[in-house]
């Protein structure tokens, strides 16, 4: 359950209020890098350097991202791995951190996510169009326009995994047309992203380790129930062909 905090009396009627509160806490996990886990509300953002995930994974953008990454890592294969890792973090790593921290989740579906590029052409932020969170019974935002209350923690984890799974499947399909991917290793990187959040959030965010690990393992269970090998070892190689040590962040 989310930690209690003070609330402006009028905020319960603001559809983005729960997201704003959660992201304020997520920004505090890495105070020097506040965009690592938090997301933006797209209604409040100018569209410069932003792109919708559904449209952006087609039309040459991923190819340009791979080309740009190849300038840093030397080969298109390693660059493809780096781009895959960045997109995995954008889709699942960020929302997993919120699941661990507060037992809440935003919609990580393909239609809801936007990505932001830094001046070097790398993904450095994510945003959502619909800010409504999924929360657990007893959450302070339950029953407000800011949240949809799910019946239990397992339901939250299954819903979150399902939304991430559909988005990532489309992302992997599109990236595979640019640089052939090893899908099993891609899903293993998804598992590592979830476990990374479950490990770091208790240390940096103040939530109990047992709670974070229970939620992390439950999220992995939900992916595995869909037939995805998220508990396999990734070895940082997500491309087919000669062995490449990919960038990971």
QUIDA-V257113 format. One line per field, one symbol per residue. ss: DSSP state (2 for helix, 1 for strand, 0 for the rest). phi: phi as a letter, one per 30 degrees, with the letter a starting at -180 (. if undefined). burial: + if it has 24 or more other ideal C-beta (glycine too) atoms within 12 Angstrom, else -. Layout:
BEGIN
ss=???
phi=???
burial=???
END
This chain:
BEGIN
ss=000000002222200022222222222000000000000112220000011122220000222222222222200222222222222222222222222222001000000011111000001111110000111100000000001111002222222222222222222222220000102222222222222222222222200022222222222222222000000000000010000000000
phi=.dddadbdedddccdcdddddddddddddcddbdcdcdbccddccdcdicbddedddcijdddddddddddccjbddddddddedddddddcddddddeddbibaddcdedccbbccddcicdbabbbdcddccbcejddceicddbcccdaddddddddddddddddedddeddddcbeccdddedddddddddddddddddccicdddddddddddddedddddicddcdddhicccdkedbdddbb
burial=-+-----------+-++++++++-+++-+-----++++++++-------++++--++---+++-++-+++--+-++++++++++++++++++++++++++++++++++++-++++++---++++++++++++++++--++++-+-+++++--+--+++++++++++++++++-+++-++++++-++++++++++++++-+++-++-+---++--++++++-+++---+-+---+-++++----+-++++
END
